[in-house]
Amino acid sequence: MSALLIDNDPVLAATAREDHRALLALERRKSRLFRLWIATGIFFMVLPGTILGFTNLLLISAHHGFTGLSPAWIQAHGHSQVFGWIGSFVLGIGFYSQPHTGANRGRLPIMCWGLWAVGLTLHWLAGAYLWYWRITLPLSGLLELTAILLFLYAARQHKLQDAPAANAAPRPRPRIEPWMQTVLVSNAALFLAIAINFGIGIRLAIEGISPARPHDFDQRYLVLLAWGFLAPLVWGFSARWLPTFLGVRPVRGRLLQIALALDVLGVILGLAGLALPTTLLLAAAAILAAVAIRVFSWPDRPAKTIGIHRSFPYFLRAAYVWSILAALLGGWAALADAHGGIWGGSRHALTVGFAATMVMTVGPRIIPHFAGVRGLWSRKLMFATLLLLLTGCTLRVSMEPLAYEGIWSGAWKILPYSGCLELGAVLLFALQLILTFTREPSLFAELP
């Protein structure tokens, strides 16, 4: 009836058309900003992230260890992967998910992106090339911290706009769902990691002899990044999306909260330097999280694989196998690691086997929609990317303990091949996204 009235009234029809145009224009602006964040993530994923990491692996394999390799170079690679790639994707999704009103509608989002991108670039130059590092290292930390604060400010403004007016009847406070609690913990860990990075950057600039963090401090810091930021981030979004994507029953919310509590306690103990109890708690958290999200449960209905490769559910489950394996390897490392090989395998299983596999599996499912295009460029390319990544990660994680710990010297010759496979996967993933962004716009992004 309302549609009929609008059609018969020229004024109402014109108003409806203008509202429709405004909505489409708004979606286009959000999609363009989202593409900018994703493009930034792709850049840091490929160049300072994976290519720098591949170079590190070649040098390590050639010298059978870390001899002659700068710790600052290795840390610059990790910074680009975690913050440059995953962090940029997270902030892009975050800004896209917020209503494009108030603080999120003006210059704040693009200002946040600019600060973040410049901060990441300066950190790369400081750590990898020692370019005026006593200035660029703390400055990069300041820019990244400011970008995070702007993002949190925009999210806070959105919540304030949704609050009831002062003279309105109080509304019952909505319950924060377990998946959102998990994401909020991840965001808190991200903020804490960025703040610590800024603080240690200032200290190194004043007292340090290089931009590299001290080894003992770095090991604890990596626990915060891996299990405080990355793991809860993936668990939270998995709890939000995977029951629908995999066709399984709803998440076991209470069990996910228990897993999150164990993970937080494990991270706290890890920051305190208590390796063995940390790894035990993290292993329990990883197992409980997978059970809570029902990753390995028998589906009630077919998985949603429209527009992506049909192997989608298998790679999702493989990623969660990697998360559990990463935690178990951490327990082995706490008991027996002597030269960093078992710890390295554990971290690689989590960052590449779990986090990167999830991004490269779920990303093709959601990124085209957020970017405003008609779908993934190639399903076969998605399968090839994930197969290369899984194969390369398997070689890397299995060979690192054997090589570094002196169990089998032949493993040093195999490690570079794992890097080649993972580099190929990253390049194919980047190519997939670039070609996807060039596709014909979806209907919601078109303007009449």
Secondary structure, 3 states (H helix, E strand, C coil): CHHHHHHHCHHHHHHHHHHHHHHHHHHHHHHHHHHHHHHHHHHHHHHHHHHHHHHHHHHHHHHCCCCCCCHHHHHHHHHHHHHHHHHHHHHHHHHHHCCCCHHHCCCHHHHHHHHHHHHHHHHHHHHHHCCCHHHHHHHHHHHHHHHHHHHHHHHHHHHHHHCCCCCCCCCCCCCCCHHHHHHHHHHHHHHHHHHHHHHHHHHHHHHCCCCCCCHHHHHHHHHHHHHHHHHHHHHHHHHHHHHHHHCCCCCCHHHHHHHHHHHHHHHHHHHCCCHHHHHHHHHHHHHHHHHHHCCCCCCCCCCCCCCCCCCHHHHHHHHHHHHHHHHHHHHHHHHHCCCCHHHHHHHHHHHHHHHHHHHHHHHHHHHHHHHCECCCCCHHHHHHHHHHHHHHHHHHHHHHHHHHCCCCCCHHHHHHHHHHHHHHHHHHHHHHHHHHHCCCECHHHCCC
